Amino acid sequence: MKVKLSFALLLTVVVALSTLPSFAAAGAVYTLNNSSSGNAVLVFSRAADGHIVPAGMAATGAPAQARIGNQGALAIDAANRFLFAVNAGSDNISVFRIGENGLRLVDLVPSGGKQPISLTVSRKVLYVLNNGGAVGGSDTIAGFAVGANGHLRPIISGLPLSAASVGPAQIGFNNDGDILLVAEKNTNNIDLFSVDDNGVAAGPTVVPSAGQTPFGFAFGKRNQVFVSEAFGGAPNAGSVSSYVVPNDHTLRTVSAVVADNQTAPCWVVLTNDGRFAYTTNTGSGNVSGYRVVLTVR
């Protein structure tokens, strides 16, 4: 008997929300201010019921920053030891040690390209997405090994996307750490890179997105991935599509363009149990929730 798994998306609720920060380990919330006076991580204490209160800030060591449209400007390793941040205006990455008394800057390194906007970490390997095409260069990704002290060592840099200037929005590892995805807004493409045991990426395999303007995404536990589609910011045209990544590291569409009738969905998160996906609708000022349905046959 063969068991086939598929994942469907059902829109469940749209709720009002003013801002959505990036969640980290229990008890803390971190978000990047991308300030014109110098980049910094804003720190909040989070209670068990979800209420947050300001708890300071930590400068990234980088000067004034560039305006970016992205998901994943911050990332935390699985052990909750290090926080990584992009500095788009100065082409580098900051590394913080997470401690009981707050954040401590431990490294500041070049990003391996121009205008880093998103990063992801898995198995002591960090990859960053550089939006160099926006500043006269090329859009690329670069990889780093994460040392025990948080210091970054370059592995590979200059890996191109599908073209030189594609308007990338996010880079992300799957849960196994052997696949990287990049969403390309301008080309309506999704790039897949294979990552070997040494952390070296190869690719990309370029797959057309099910909907227009793919932006943010989140991986599930069974190599499914959920991607928001902003449709160029057209009013009430937003959607999310779901895919699975088979063993051949391609991309298979499961639920295509499940509309939420909102404007410019961008960030996507998935609950820890994989049952619900949420996306922020930047143009509508709210959040859409989707139920993830597992079909076995």
Phi and psi restraints in degrees (value plus and minus 20) as a CYANA .aco file:
   2 LYS   PHI    -118.2   -78.2
   2 LYS   PSI     118.2   158.2
   3 VAL   PHI    -131.2   -91.2
   3 VAL   PSI     102.0   142.0
   4 LYS   PHI    -132.9   -92.9
   4 LYS   PSI     109.4   149.4
   5 LEU   PHI    -124.2   -84.2
   5 LEU   PSI     115.2   155.2
   6 SER   PHI    -158.3  -118.3
   6 SER   PSI     142.1   182.1
   7 PHE   PHI    -151.6  -111.6
   7 PHE   PSI     101.3   141.3
   8 ALA   PHI    -130.3   -90.3
   8 ALA   PSI     131.6   171.6
   9 LEU   PHI    -130.1   -90.1
   9 LEU   PSI     109.8   149.8
  10 LEU   PHI    -143.9  -103.9
  10 LEU   PSI     104.0   144.0
  11 LEU   PHI     -85.5   -45.5
  11 LEU   PSI     108.8   148.8
  12 THR   PHI    -132.9   -92.9
  12 THR   PSI     -57.5   -17.5
  13 VAL   PHI    -182.7  -142.7
  13 VAL   PSI     130.3   170.3
  14 VAL   PHI    -142.9  -102.9
  14 VAL   PSI     105.3   145.3
  15 VAL   PHI    -145.2  -105.2
  15 VAL   PSI     131.4   171.4
  16 ALA   PHI     -96.1   -56.1
  16 ALA   PSI     119.8   159.8
  17 LEU   PHI    -176.3  -136.3
  17 LEU   PSI     118.8   158.8
  18 SER   PHI    -109.6   -69.6
  18 SER   PSI     -63.6   -23.6
  19 THR   PHI    -163.5  -123.5
  19 THR   PSI     134.9   174.9
  20 LEU   PHI    -150.6  -110.6
  20 LEU   PSI      85.2   125.2
  21 PRO   PHI    -100.6   -60.6
  21 PRO   PSI     155.4   195.4
  22 SER   PHI    -112.5   -72.5
  22 SER   PSI     106.8   146.8
  23 PHE   PHI    -109.3   -69.3
  23 PHE   PSI     123.1   163.1
  24 ALA   PHI    -141.7  -101.7
  24 ALA   PSI    -162.6  -122.6
  25 ALA   PHI     -85.1   -45.1
  25 ALA   PSI     140.8   180.8
  26 ALA   PHI     -74.7   -34.7
  26 ALA   PSI     111.7   151.7
  27 GLY   PHI      74.9   114.9
  27 GLY   PSI     -21.3    18.7
  28 ALA   PHI    -165.4  -125.4
  28 ALA   PSI     128.0   168.0
  29 VAL   PHI    -150.1  -110.1
  29 VAL   PSI     115.8   155.8
  30 TYR   PHI    -146.6  -106.6
  30 TYR   PSI     119.9   159.9
  31 THR   PHI    -164.8  -124.8
  31 THR   PSI     134.1   174.1
  32 LEU   PHI    -118.8   -78.8
  32 LEU   PSI     111.1   151.1
  33 ASN   PHI    -105.6   -65.6
  33 ASN   PSI     -39.4     0.6
  34 ASN   PHI      30.0    70.0
  34 ASN   PSI      23.3    63.3
  35 SER   PHI     -95.4   -55.4
  35 SER   PSI     129.4   169.4
  36 SER   PHI     -91.7   -51.7
  36 SER   PSI     -34.9     5.1
  37 SER   PHI    -118.7   -78.7
  37 SER   PSI     -16.1    23.9
  38 GLY   PHI     114.4   154.4
  38 GLY   PSI     110.9   150.9
  39 ASN   PHI     -92.0   -52.0
  39 ASN   PSI     126.4   166.4
  40 ALA   PHI    -175.7  -135.7
  40 ALA   PSI     133.2   173.2
  41 VAL   PHI    -113.4   -73.4
  41 VAL   PSI     105.1   145.1
  42 LEU   PHI    -109.5   -69.5
  42 LEU   PSI     112.2   152.2
  43 VAL   PHI    -132.0   -92.0
  43 VAL   PSI     116.0   156.0
  44 PHE   PHI    -150.4  -110.4
  44 PHE   PSI     122.0   162.0
  45 SER   PHI    -105.6   -65.6
  45 SER   PSI     116.8   156.8
  46 ARG   PHI    -138.5   -98.5
  46 ARG   PSI     105.4   145.4
  47 ALA   PHI     -98.8   -58.8
  47 ALA   PSI     148.5   188.5
  48 ALA   PHI     -82.4   -42.4
  48 ALA   PSI     -47.9    -7.9
  49 ASP   PHI    -107.9   -67.9
  49 ASP   PSI     -15.8    24.2
  50 GLY   PHI      76.4   116.4
  50 GLY   PSI     -29.4    10.6
  51 HIS   PHI     -87.8   -47.8
  51 HIS   PSI     121.3   161.3
  52 ILE   PHI    -143.3  -103.3
  52 ILE   PSI     129.2   169.2
  53 VAL   PHI    -154.8  -114.8
  53 VAL   PSI     125.6   165.6
  54 PRO   PHI     -79.3   -39.3
  54 PRO   PSI     120.4   160.4
  55 ALA   PHI    -155.2  -115.2
  55 ALA   PSI       8.0    48.0
  56 GLY   PHI      87.9   127.9
  56 GLY   PSI    -190.9  -150.9
  57 MET   PHI    -170.3  -130.3
  57 MET   PSI     138.0   178.0
  58 ALA   PHI    -152.4  -112.4
  58 ALA   PSI      98.2   138.2
  59 ALA   PHI     -86.8   -46.8
  59 ALA   PSI     120.5   160.5
  60 THR   PHI    -102.0   -62.0
  60 THR   PSI     -29.0    11.0
  61 GLY   PHI      64.2   104.2
  61 GLY   PSI     -11.4    28.6
  62 ALA   PHI    -134.2   -94.2
  62 ALA   PSI     130.8   170.8
  63 PRO   PHI     -97.0   -57.0
  63 PRO   PSI    -181.3  -141.3
  64 ALA   PHI     -70.7   -30.7
  64 ALA   PSI     124.1   164.1
  65 GLN   PHI    -129.8   -89.8
  65 GLN   PSI     147.7   187.7
  66 ALA   PHI    -114.2   -74.2
  66 ALA   PSI     136.2   176.2
  67 ARG   PHI     -97.7   -57.7
  67 ARG   PSI     111.1   151.1
  68 ILE   PHI    -156.1  -116.1
  68 ILE   PSI     129.3   169.3
  69 GLY   PHI    -134.2   -94.2
  69 GLY   PSI      87.0   127.0
  70 ASN   PHI    -178.2  -138.2
  70 ASN   PSI     152.2   192.2
  71 GLN   PHI    -149.1  -109.1
  71 GLN   PSI     121.9   161.9
  72 GLY   PHI      73.3   113.3
  72 GLY   PSI      14.9    54.9
  73 ALA   PHI     -92.2   -52.2
  73 ALA   PSI     -37.6     2.4
  74 LEU   PHI    -144.1  -104.1
  74 LEU   PSI     128.6   168.6
  75 ALA   PHI    -168.3  -128.3
  75 ALA   PSI     128.8   168.8
  76 ILE   PHI    -144.9  -104.9
  76 ILE   PSI     118.9   158.9
  77 ASP   PHI     -91.4   -51.4
  77 ASP   PSI     144.5   184.5
  78 ALA   PHI     -82.6   -42.6
  78 ALA   PSI     -48.2    -8.2
  79 ALA   PHI    -104.3   -64.3
  79 ALA   PSI     -20.7    19.3
  80 ASN   PHI      37.7    77.7
  80 ASN   PSI      15.2    55.2
  81 ARG   PHI    -117.7   -77.7
  81 ARG   PSI     -53.2   -13.2
  82 PHE   PHI    -150.8  -110.8
  82 PHE   PSI     121.2   161.2
  83 LEU   PHI    -132.3   -92.3
  83 LEU   PSI     110.9   150.9
  84 PHE   PHI    -133.6   -93.6
  84 PHE   PSI     120.4   160.4
  85 ALA   PHI    -157.9  -117.9
  85 ALA   PSI     121.1   161.1
  86 VAL   PHI    -107.7   -67.7
  86 VAL   PSI     127.3   167.3
  87 ASN   PHI    -142.0  -102.0
  87 ASN   PSI      70.2   110.2
  88 ALA   PHI     -84.9   -44.9
  88 ALA   PSI     -52.1   -12.1
  89 GLY   PHI    -101.5   -61.5
  89 GLY   PSI     -32.1     7.9
  90 SER   PHI    -146.2  -106.2
  90 SER   PSI     -12.1    27.9
  91 ASP   PHI      39.8    79.8
  91 ASP   PSI      22.0    62.0
  92 ASN   PHI    -165.7  -125.7
  92 ASN   PSI     155.9   195.9
  93 ILE   PHI    -144.8  -104.8
  93 ILE   PSI     115.1   155.1
  94 SER   PHI    -123.0   -83.0
  94 SER   PSI     122.4   162.4
  95 VAL   PHI    -141.1  -101.1
  95 VAL   PSI     108.0   148.0
  96 PHE   PHI    -135.8   -95.8
  96 PHE   PSI     121.2   161.2
  97 ARG   PHI    -106.0   -66.0
  97 ARG   PSI     108.5   148.5
  98 ILE   PHI    -109.6   -69.6
  98 ILE   PSI     101.9   141.9
  99 GLY   PHI    -151.6  -111.6
  99 GLY   PSI     153.0   193.0
 100 GLU   PHI     -82.5   -42.5
 100 GLU   PSI     -46.9    -6.9
 101 ASN   PHI    -119.6   -79.6
 101 ASN   PSI      -8.3    31.7
 102 GLY   PHI     100.4   140.4
 102 GLY   PSI    -176.4  -136.4
 103 LEU   PHI    -122.9   -82.9
 103 LEU   PSI     120.7   160.7
 104 ARG   PHI    -149.0  -109.0
 104 ARG   PSI     102.9   142.9
 105 LEU   PHI     -88.0   -48.0
 105 LEU   PSI     105.2   145.2
 106 VAL   PHI    -139.1   -99.1
 106 VAL   PSI     -35.6     4.4
 107 ASP   PHI    -179.4  -139.4
 107 ASP   PSI     130.5   170.5
 108 LEU   PHI    -165.4  -125.4
 108 LEU   PSI      90.5   130.5
 109 VAL   PHI    -151.6  -111.6
 109 VAL   PSI     133.3   173.3
 110 PRO   PHI     -79.8   -39.8
 110 PRO   PSI     126.4   166.4
 111 SER   PHI    -103.4   -63.4
 111 SER   PSI     -22.7    17.3
 112 GLY   PHI      59.9    99.9
 112 GLY   PSI      -5.0    35.0
 113 GLY   PHI    -195.4  -155.4
 113 GLY   PSI    -184.5  -144.5
 114 LYS   PHI    -129.3   -89.3
 114 LYS   PSI     117.4   157.4
 115 GLN   PHI      35.5    75.5
 115 GLN   PSI      50.3    90.3
 116 PRO   PHI     -86.9   -46.9
 116 PRO   PSI     115.8   155.8
 117 ILE   PHI    -147.2  -107.2
 117 ILE   PSI     -37.0     3.0
 118 SER   PHI    -174.7  -134.7
 118 SER   PSI     127.9   167.9
 119 LEU   PHI    -167.0  -127.0
 119 LEU   PSI     143.8   183.8
 120 THR   PHI    -171.6  -131.6
 120 THR   PSI     128.2   168.2
 121 VAL   PHI    -154.8  -114.8
 121 VAL   PSI     120.8   160.8
 122 SER   PHI    -180.8  -140.8
 122 SER   PSI     119.1   159.1
 123 ARG   PHI      31.1    71.1
 123 ARG   PSI      22.2    62.2
 124 LYS   PHI      42.3    82.3
 124 LYS   PSI       7.2    47.2
 125 VAL   PHI    -146.1  -106.1
 125 VAL   PSI     111.9   151.9
 126 LEU   PHI    -136.4   -96.4
 126 LEU   PSI     114.5   154.5
 127 TYR   PHI    -141.4  -101.4
 127 TYR   PSI     124.1   164.1
 128 VAL   PHI    -144.9  -104.9
 128 VAL   PSI     124.0   164.0
 129 LEU   PHI    -121.5   -81.5
 129 LEU   PSI     100.3   140.3
 130 ASN   PHI    -124.3   -84.3
 130 ASN   PSI     104.1   144.1
 131 ASN   PHI    -114.9   -74.9
 131 ASN   PSI      34.5    74.5
 132 GLY   PHI     -85.1   -45.1
 132 GLY   PSI     -43.7    -3.7
 133 GLY   PHI     -82.8   -42.8
 133 GLY   PSI     -40.8    -0.8
 134 ALA   PHI    -100.0   -60.0
 134 ALA   PSI     -32.0     8.0
 135 VAL   PHI    -147.0  -107.0
 135 VAL   PSI      10.9    50.9
 136 GLY   PHI      67.6   107.6
 136 GLY   PSI     -16.2    23.8
 137 GLY   PHI    -130.3   -90.3
 137 GLY   PSI    -159.0  -119.0
 138 SER   PHI    -148.5  -108.5
 138 SER   PSI     128.4   168.4
 139 ASP   PHI     -97.9   -57.9
 139 ASP   PSI     107.7   147.7
 140 THR   PHI    -165.7  -125.7
 140 THR   PSI     151.5   191.5
 141 ILE   PHI    -144.3  -104.3
 141 ILE   PSI     136.2   176.2
 142 ALA   PHI    -161.9  -121.9
 142 ALA   PSI     127.3   167.3
 143 GLY   PHI    -138.3   -98.3
 143 GLY   PSI     130.4   170.4
 144 PHE   PHI    -159.1  -119.1
 144 PHE   PSI     125.9   165.9
 145 ALA   PHI    -107.4   -67.4
 145 ALA   PSI     116.6   156.6
 146 VAL   PHI    -118.3   -78.3
 146 VAL   PSI      95.1   135.1
 147 GLY   PHI     -96.1   -56.1
 147 GLY   PSI     149.2   189.2
 148 ALA   PHI     -81.9   -41.9
 148 ALA   PSI     -45.4    -5.4
 149 ASN   PHI    -115.8   -75.8
 149 ASN   PSI     -14.0    26.0
 150 GLY   PHI      69.5   109.5
 150 GLY   PSI     -27.6    12.4
 151 HIS   PHI     -89.5   -49.5
 151 HIS   PSI     124.2   164.2
 152 LEU   PHI    -121.3   -81.3
 152 LEU   PSI     115.3   155.3
 153 ARG   PHI    -139.3   -99.3
 153 ARG   PSI     104.7   144.7
 154 PRO   PHI     -80.1   -40.1
 154 PRO   PSI     117.5   157.5
 155 ILE   PHI    -126.2   -86.2
 155 ILE   PSI     -70.9   -30.9
 156 ILE   PHI    -176.4  -136.4
 156 ILE   PSI     129.5   169.5
 157 SER   PHI    -166.4  -126.4
 157 SER   PSI     146.5   186.5
 158 GLY   PHI      56.2    96.2
 158 GLY   PSI      -5.2    34.8
 159 LEU   PHI     -89.7   -49.7
 159 LEU   PSI     101.6   141.6
 160 PRO   PHI     -99.0   -59.0
 160 PRO   PSI     141.0   181.0
 161 LEU   PHI    -112.7   -72.7
 161 LEU   PSI    -175.4  -135.4
 162 SER   PHI     -91.5   -51.5
 162 SER   PSI     -41.6    -1.6
 163 ALA   PHI    -177.4  -137.4
 163 ALA   PSI     157.0   197.0
 164 ALA   PHI     -90.9   -50.9
 164 ALA   PSI     -52.7   -12.7
 165 SER   PHI    -159.3  -119.3
 165 SER   PSI      78.1   118.1
 166 VAL   PHI    -137.8   -97.8
 166 VAL   PSI     -19.5    20.5
 167 GLY   PHI      43.3    83.3
 167 GLY   PSI      34.7    74.7
 168 PRO   PHI     -88.5   -48.5
 168 PRO   PSI     133.8   173.8
 169 ALA   PHI    -141.7  -101.7
 169 ALA   PSI     -55.1   -15.1
 170 GLN   PHI    -174.8  -134.8
 170 GLN   PSI     129.5   169.5
 171 ILE   PHI    -142.4  -102.4
 171 ILE   PSI     123.4   163.4
 172 GLY   PHI    -177.5  -137.5
 172 GLY   PSI     122.1   162.1
 173 PHE   PHI    -101.7   -61.7
 173 PHE   PSI     130.3   170.3
 174 ASN   PHI     -96.5   -56.5
 174 ASN   PSI     156.2   196.2
 175 ASN   PHI     -87.1   -47.1
 175 ASN   PSI     -47.5    -7.5
 176 ASP   PHI    -103.1   -63.1
 176 ASP   PSI     -32.7     7.3
 177 GLY   PHI      54.5    94.5
 177 GLY   PSI      -2.5    37.5
 178 ASP   PHI    -132.9   -92.9
 178 ASP   PSI     -16.3    23.7
 179 ILE   PHI    -157.1  -117.1
 179 ILE   PSI     116.4   156.4
 180 LEU   PHI    -134.0   -94.0
 180 LEU   PSI     119.1   159.1
 181 LEU   PHI    -135.4   -95.4
 181 LEU   PSI     126.2   166.2
 182 VAL   PHI    -152.6  -112.6
 182 VAL   PSI     110.6   150.6
 183 ALA   PHI    -113.8   -73.8
 183 ALA   PSI     110.6   150.6
 184 GLU   PHI    -131.0   -91.0
 184 GLU   PSI      91.7   131.7
 185 LYS   PHI     -90.2   -50.2
 185 LYS   PSI     -64.8   -24.8
 186 ASN   PHI     -93.9   -53.9
 186 ASN   PSI     -47.9    -7.9
 187 THR   PHI    -122.1   -82.1
 187 THR   PSI     -27.8    12.2
 188 ASN   PHI      38.2    78.2
 188 ASN   PSI      20.5    60.5
 189 ASN   PHI    -140.0  -100.0
 189 ASN   PSI     138.6   178.6
 190 ILE   PHI    -144.1  -104.1
 190 ILE   PSI     107.7   147.7
 191 ASP   PHI    -119.8   -79.8
 191 ASP   PSI     118.9   158.9
 192 LEU   PHI    -139.1   -99.1
 192 LEU   PSI     111.1   151.1
 193 PHE   PHI    -139.2   -99.2
 193 PHE   PSI     116.8   156.8
 194 SER   PHI    -108.7   -68.7
 194 SER   PSI     121.8   161.8
 195 VAL   PHI    -142.5  -102.5
 195 VAL   PSI     104.0   144.0
 196 ASP   PHI    -104.5   -64.5
 196 ASP   PSI    -198.0  -158.0
 197 ASP   PHI     -86.4   -46.4
 197 ASP   PSI     -36.7     3.3
 198 ASN   PHI    -113.6   -73.6
 198 ASN   PSI     -16.9    23.1
 199 GLY   PHI      63.9   103.9
 199 GLY   PSI      -7.5    32.5
 200 VAL   PHI    -111.7   -71.7
 200 VAL   PSI     102.8   142.8
 201 ALA   PHI    -108.5   -68.5
 201 ALA   PSI     128.8   168.8
 202 ALA   PHI    -158.3  -118.3
 202 ALA   PSI     125.1   165.1
 203 GLY   PHI     120.7   160.7
 203 GLY   PSI    -181.3  -141.3
 204 PRO   PHI    -120.6   -80.6
 204 PRO   PSI     140.3   180.3
 205 THR   PHI    -112.0   -72.0
 205 THR   PSI     105.1   145.1
 206 VAL   PHI    -124.5   -84.5
 206 VAL   PSI     105.2   145.2
 207 VAL   PHI    -143.9  -103.9
 207 VAL   PSI     111.1   151.1
 208 PRO   PHI     -83.5   -43.5
 208 PRO   PSI     119.1   159.1
 209 SER   PHI     -92.8   -52.8
 209 SER   PSI     128.8   168.8
 210 ALA   PHI     -86.7   -46.7
 210 ALA   PSI     -52.1   -12.1
 211 GLY   PHI    -145.0  -105.0
 211 GLY   PSI     153.5   193.5
 212 GLN   PHI    -105.3   -65.3
 212 GLN   PSI     127.0   167.0
 213 THR   PHI      37.9    77.9
 213 THR   PSI      40.1    80.1
 214 PRO   PHI     -80.6   -40.6
 214 PRO   PSI     116.6   156.6
 215 PHE   PHI    -145.9  -105.9
 215 PHE   PSI    -108.1   -68.1
 216 GLY   PHI    -117.3   -77.3
 216 GLY   PSI     144.7   184.7
 217 PHE   PHI    -176.1  -136.1
 217 PHE   PSI     144.9   184.9
 218 ALA   PHI    -165.7  -125.7
 218 ALA   PSI     118.6   158.6
 219 PHE   PHI    -109.2   -69.2
 219 PHE   PSI     124.2   164.2
 220 GLY   PHI    -117.7   -77.7
 220 GLY   PSI    -196.0  -156.0
 221 LYS   PHI     -96.6   -56.6
 221 LYS   PSI     -42.2    -2.2
 222 ARG   PHI    -128.7   -88.7
 222 ARG   PSI      16.2    56.2
 223 ASN   PHI      40.6    80.6
 223 ASN   PSI       5.2    45.2
 224 GLN   PHI    -110.0   -70.0
 224 GLN   PSI     134.3   174.3
 225 VAL   PHI    -158.7  -118.7
 225 VAL   PSI     120.7   160.7
 226 PHE   PHI    -138.1   -98.1
 226 PHE   PSI     103.0   143.0
 227 VAL   PHI    -141.8  -101.8
 227 VAL   PSI     108.8   148.8
 228 SER   PHI     -99.9   -59.9
 228 SER   PSI     133.4   173.4
 229 GLU   PHI    -154.4  -114.4
 229 GLU   PSI      94.4   134.4
 230 ALA   PHI    -107.0   -67.0
 230 ALA   PSI     -33.3     6.7
 231 PHE   PHI      28.6    68.6
 231 PHE   PSI      24.5    64.5
 232 GLY   PHI      44.9    84.9
 232 GLY   PSI      -3.5    36.5
 233 GLY   PHI      60.8   100.8
 233 GLY   PSI      -8.5    31.5
 234 ALA   PHI     -80.8   -40.8
 234 ALA   PSI     117.6   157.6
 235 PRO   PHI     -77.7   -37.7
 235 PRO   PSI     110.2   150.2
 236 ASN   PHI      38.2    78.2
 236 ASN   PSI       9.6    49.6
 237 ALA   PHI    -130.8   -90.8
 237 ALA   PSI     -16.8    23.2
 238 GLY   PHI     -89.1   -49.1
 238 GLY   PSI     138.3   178.3
 239 SER   PHI    -180.4  -140.4
 239 SER   PSI     153.1   193.1
 240 VAL   PHI    -153.8  -113.8
 240 VAL   PSI     119.8   159.8
 241 SER   PHI    -138.6   -98.6
 241 SER   PSI     130.8   170.8
 242 SER   PHI    -136.0   -96.0
 242 SER   PSI     127.5   167.5
 243 TYR   PHI    -158.8  -118.8
 243 TYR   PSI     144.8   184.8
 244 VAL   PHI    -144.5  -104.5
 244 VAL   PSI     131.1   171.1
 245 VAL   PHI    -126.4   -86.4
 245 VAL   PSI      84.2   124.2
 246 PRO   PHI     -88.4   -48.4
 246 PRO   PSI     158.8   198.8
 247 ASN   PHI     -83.8   -43.8
 247 ASN   PSI     -40.9    -0.9
 248 ASP   PHI    -105.4   -65.4
 248 ASP   PSI     -12.4    27.6
 249 HIS   PHI      41.2    81.2
 249 HIS   PSI      13.4    53.4
 250 THR   PHI    -118.4   -78.4
 250 THR   PSI    -183.0  -143.0
 251 LEU   PHI    -156.6  -116.6
 251 LEU   PSI     104.7   144.7
 252 ARG   PHI    -135.7   -95.7
 252 ARG   PSI     107.1   147.1
 253 THR   PHI     -93.4   -53.4
 253 THR   PSI     114.2   154.2
 254 VAL   PHI    -127.2   -87.2
 254 VAL   PSI     -79.9   -39.9
 255 SER   PHI    -140.8  -100.8
 255 SER   PSI      96.4   136.4
 256 ALA   PHI    -118.4   -78.4
 256 ALA   PSI     107.4   147.4
 257 VAL   PHI      31.9    71.9
 257 VAL   PSI      43.0    83.0
 258 VAL   PHI    -103.7   -63.7
 258 VAL   PSI      85.3   125.3
 259 ALA   PHI     -94.0   -54.0
 259 ALA   PSI     125.0   165.0
 260 ASP   PHI    -133.6   -93.6
 260 ASP   PSI     -19.7    20.3
 261 ASN   PHI      36.8    76.8
 261 ASN   PSI      12.5    52.5
 262 GLN   PHI    -138.0   -98.0
 262 GLN   PSI    -199.1  -159.1
 263 THR   PHI    -134.7   -94.7
 263 THR   PSI     107.2   147.2
 264 ALA   PHI      37.6    77.6
 264 ALA   PSI      39.3    79.3
 265 PRO   PHI     -84.2   -44.2
 265 PRO   PSI     117.0   157.0
 266 CYS   PHI    -147.7  -107.7
 266 CYS   PSI    -102.1   -62.1
 267 TRP   PHI     -91.9   -51.9
 267 TRP   PSI     125.2   165.2
 268 VAL   PHI    -149.6  -109.6
 268 VAL   PSI     116.5   156.5
 269 VAL   PHI    -153.6  -113.6
 269 VAL   PSI     136.4   176.4
 270 LEU   PHI    -143.8  -103.8
 270 LEU   PSI     117.9   157.9
 271 THR   PHI     -85.4   -45.4
 271 THR   PSI     137.1   177.1
 272 ASN   PHI     -80.6   -40.6
 272 ASN   PSI     -50.7   -10.7
 273 ASP   PHI    -105.3   -65.3
 273 ASP   PSI     -21.7    18.3
 274 GLY   PHI      55.2    95.2
 274 GLY   PSI      -8.9    31.1
 275 ARG   PHI    -108.5   -68.5
 275 ARG   PSI     -42.5    -2.5
 276 PHE   PHI    -157.0  -117.0
 276 PHE   PSI     121.7   161.7
 277 ALA   PHI    -138.8   -98.8
 277 ALA   PSI     122.9   162.9
 278 TYR   PHI    -150.2  -110.2
 278 TYR   PSI     123.1   163.1
 279 THR   PHI    -153.4  -113.4
 279 THR   PSI     119.8   159.8
 280 THR   PHI    -103.7   -63.7
 280 THR   PSI     113.1   153.1
 281 ASN   PHI    -122.2   -82.2
 281 ASN   PSI      75.6   115.6
 282 THR   PHI     -80.3   -40.3
 282 THR   PSI     -62.3   -22.3
 283 GLY   PHI     -94.0   -54.0
 283 GLY   PSI     -41.6    -1.6
 284 SER   PHI    -121.6   -81.6
 284 SER   PSI     -35.0     5.0
 285 GLY   PHI      49.6    89.6
 285 GLY   PSI      15.5    55.5
 286 ASN   PHI    -168.2  -128.2
 286 ASN   PSI    -196.8  -156.8
 287 VAL   PHI    -147.1  -107.1
 287 VAL   PSI     116.4   156.4
 288 SER   PHI    -124.7   -84.7
 288 SER   PSI     119.6   159.6
 289 GLY   PHI    -133.5   -93.5
 289 GLY   PSI     117.5   157.5
 290 TYR   PHI    -140.8  -100.8
 290 TYR   PSI     120.5   160.5
 291 ARG   PHI    -112.1   -72.1
 291 ARG   PSI     111.1   151.1
 292 VAL   PHI    -113.7   -73.7
 292 VAL   PSI      98.5   138.5
 293 VAL   PHI    -124.1   -84.1
 293 VAL   PSI     103.3   143.3
 294 LEU   PHI    -115.3   -75.3
 294 LEU   PSI     102.9   142.9
 295 THR   PHI    -130.4   -90.4
 295 THR   PSI     107.9   147.9
 296 VAL   PHI    -134.1   -94.1
 296 VAL   PSI     105.0   145.0
